[in-house]
C-alpha cells in the first residue's frame, strides 16, 4: 500500500492536508443540507419524546450548526498548519478528523440499520473516509503524532461525537 501513497506524499504538503479539512467538511455539509429535509421525519417516525426535537432541525438550523462547526474548524486548521511541530494544535486538528471518521462509521451503521440512504453517506464514504485515513497515516508517518495518541484521540472522539453533535444542533437552533 505504501507504494501507492508515496507519490502523493511527494506532491501534497502536510499543511495542504490540514487545509483540506474545511473543504471535505463543506462538501459533506452541502450533501447533507440538500438531502436532510426528507430524512429526519423518517428517522424519528413514531417518536414522541420532546428531546427528539433537538435531533429534528430544520434545514436552516442544520446549515447554521454546520456553519458554527466550520467557524470552529478554521482557527484549529490555522493553528495546526502554523505550529505544525509544536503544541497541541495538531492533536486538536486530529480530534476533528477523528470526529469525521466516527461520523463515517455512524452513518454507515445507520444506513445498514435503516436499509436506506443516509444524508452525507456518499461524501463520507468517497471523500471523508479516504481523507481521514490519509491524514492519520501522514501525521503518523511524519512523526507528528504517536500511535498511542492516535488511539486516545479516536477513543475520545467516539465518546464525544454524540454530545458534540447535540451541542452543534442546539447552537444551530439558537442561531436561526
C-alpha positions in Angstrom: 0.0 0.0 0.0 2.9 2.3 0.7 3.9 2.3 -2.9 0.5 3.7 -3.8 0.7 6.5 -1.3 4.4 7.5 -1.7 3.8 9.5 -4.9 1.1 11.5 -3.2 3.4 12.3 -0.3 5.8 14.0 -2.7 3.1 16.3 -4.1 0.9 17.0 -1.1 2.3 19.0 1.8 1.1 18.3 5.4 -0.3 21.9 5.5 -2.3 21.2 2.4 -3.8 18.1 4.1 -4.7 20.2 7.1 -6.4 22.8 4.9 -8.3 20.1 3.0 -10.3 19.5 6.2 -12.7 22.5 5.7 -13.1 21.6 2.1 -14.1 18.0 3.0 -16.4 19.3 5.7 -18.1 21.7 3.3 -18.7 19.0 0.7 -20.2 16.8 3.3 -22.4 19.7 4.6 -23.7 20.5 1.1 -24.8 16.9 0.6 -26.4 16.8 4.0 -28.2 20.1 3.6 -29.5 19.0 0.2 -30.9 15.7 1.5 -31.7 16.1 5.2 -35.2 17.5 4.9 -36.9 14.3 3.9 -34.7 12.1 6.0 -35.3 13.2 9.6 -39.1 12.6 9.7 -38.5 9.0 8.6 -35.7 8.6 11.2 -37.9 9.8 14.1 -41.3 8.5 12.9 -43.3 7.4 15.9 -41.0 9.0 18.5 -42.9 11.5 20.7 -40.1 12.3 23.1 -39.6 16.1 23.3 -35.9 15.6 23.4 -36.2 14.2 19.8 -36.9 17.8 18.7 -33.2 18.6 19.2 -32.4 16.0 16.6 -35.0 17.3 14.1 -33.5 20.6 13.0 -34.9 22.4 10.1 -32.7 22.7 7.0 -31.7 26.2 8.1 -30.9 25.1 11.7 -28.8 22.3 10.3 -27.0 24.7 8.0 -26.4 27.1 10.9 -25.0 24.3 13.0 -22.6 23.3 10.2 -21.6 26.9 9.8 -20.8 27.0 13.5 -18.6 23.9 13.2 -16.8 25.4 10.2 -16.1 28.6 12.2 -14.6 26.4 14.9 -12.6 24.4 12.4 -10.9 27.2 10.6 -8.8 28.6 13.5 -8.0 25.0 14.5 -6.7 24.3 11.0 -4.8 27.6 11.0 -3.1 26.8 14.3 -2.3 23.2 13.3 -0.7 24.4 10.0 1.1 27.3 11.7 2.5 25.4 14.6 2.8 22.0 12.9 5.5 20.6 15.1 4.7 22.5 18.4 2.0 22.4 20.9 -1.4 20.8 21.0 -2.9 22.3 17.8 -2.1 19.2 15.7 -3.8 16.9 18.2 -6.9 19.2 18.3 -7.0 19.1 14.5 -6.7 15.3 14.5 -9.5 15.2 17.0 -11.6 17.0 14.4 -10.5 14.5 11.8 -11.4 11.6 14.2 -14.8 13.1 14.7 -15.3 13.0 10.9 -14.1 9.4 11.0 -16.6 8.5 13.7 -19.3 10.3 11.7 -18.4 7.9 8.8 -18.9 4.9 11.0 -22.2 6.1 12.5 -23.6 7.0 9.1 -22.7 3.6 7.6 -24.2 1.8 10.6 -27.3 3.9 10.4 -27.7 3.2 6.6 -27.3 -0.5 7.3 -29.8 -0.4 10.2 -32.4 1.7 8.2 -31.7 0.0 4.9 -31.7 3.3 3.1 -29.6 6.3 2.1 -28.4 8.5 5.0 -27.7 12.2 4.2 -23.9 12.6 3.7 -23.3 8.9 3.1 -21.8 9.4 -0.4 -19.4 12.2 0.6 -18.5 10.4 3.8 -17.5 7.2 2.0 -16.0 8.7 -1.1 -14.2 11.8 0.3 -14.2 12.0 4.1 -13.1 8.4 4.8 -10.1 8.4 2.5 -9.2 11.9 3.6 -9.3 11.0 7.3 -7.4 7.8 6.9 -4.7 9.5 4.8 -4.4 12.4 7.3 -3.8 10.0 10.2 -1.4 8.0 8.0 0.6 11.1 7.0 0.8 12.5 10.5 2.0 9.2 11.9 4.5 8.7 9.1 5.9 12.2 9.6 6.3 11.6 13.3 3.8 14.4 14.2 1.7 12.0 16.3 2.3 8.7 18.0 0.1 5.6 17.8 -0.8 5.9 21.5 -2.0 9.5 20.9 -4.0 8.4 17.8 -5.7 5.7 19.8 -6.6 8.2 22.6 -7.9 10.7 20.0 -10.0 8.0 18.4 -11.5 6.9 21.7 -12.2 10.4 22.9 -13.8 11.3 19.5 -16.1 8.2 19.7 -17.1 9.2 23.2 -17.6 12.9 22.4 -19.3 12.5 19.0 -22.9 12.5 20.1 -22.6 15.2 22.8 -20.8 17.5 20.4 -23.3 16.8 17.6 -26.1 17.7 20.0 -24.3 20.8 21.1 -23.8 21.9 17.4 -27.5 21.2 16.7 -28.5 23.3 19.7 -26.3 26.1 18.6 -27.9 25.9 15.1 -31.4 26.2 16.7 -30.3 29.3 18.7 -28.7 30.9 15.6 -31.8 30.5 13.5 
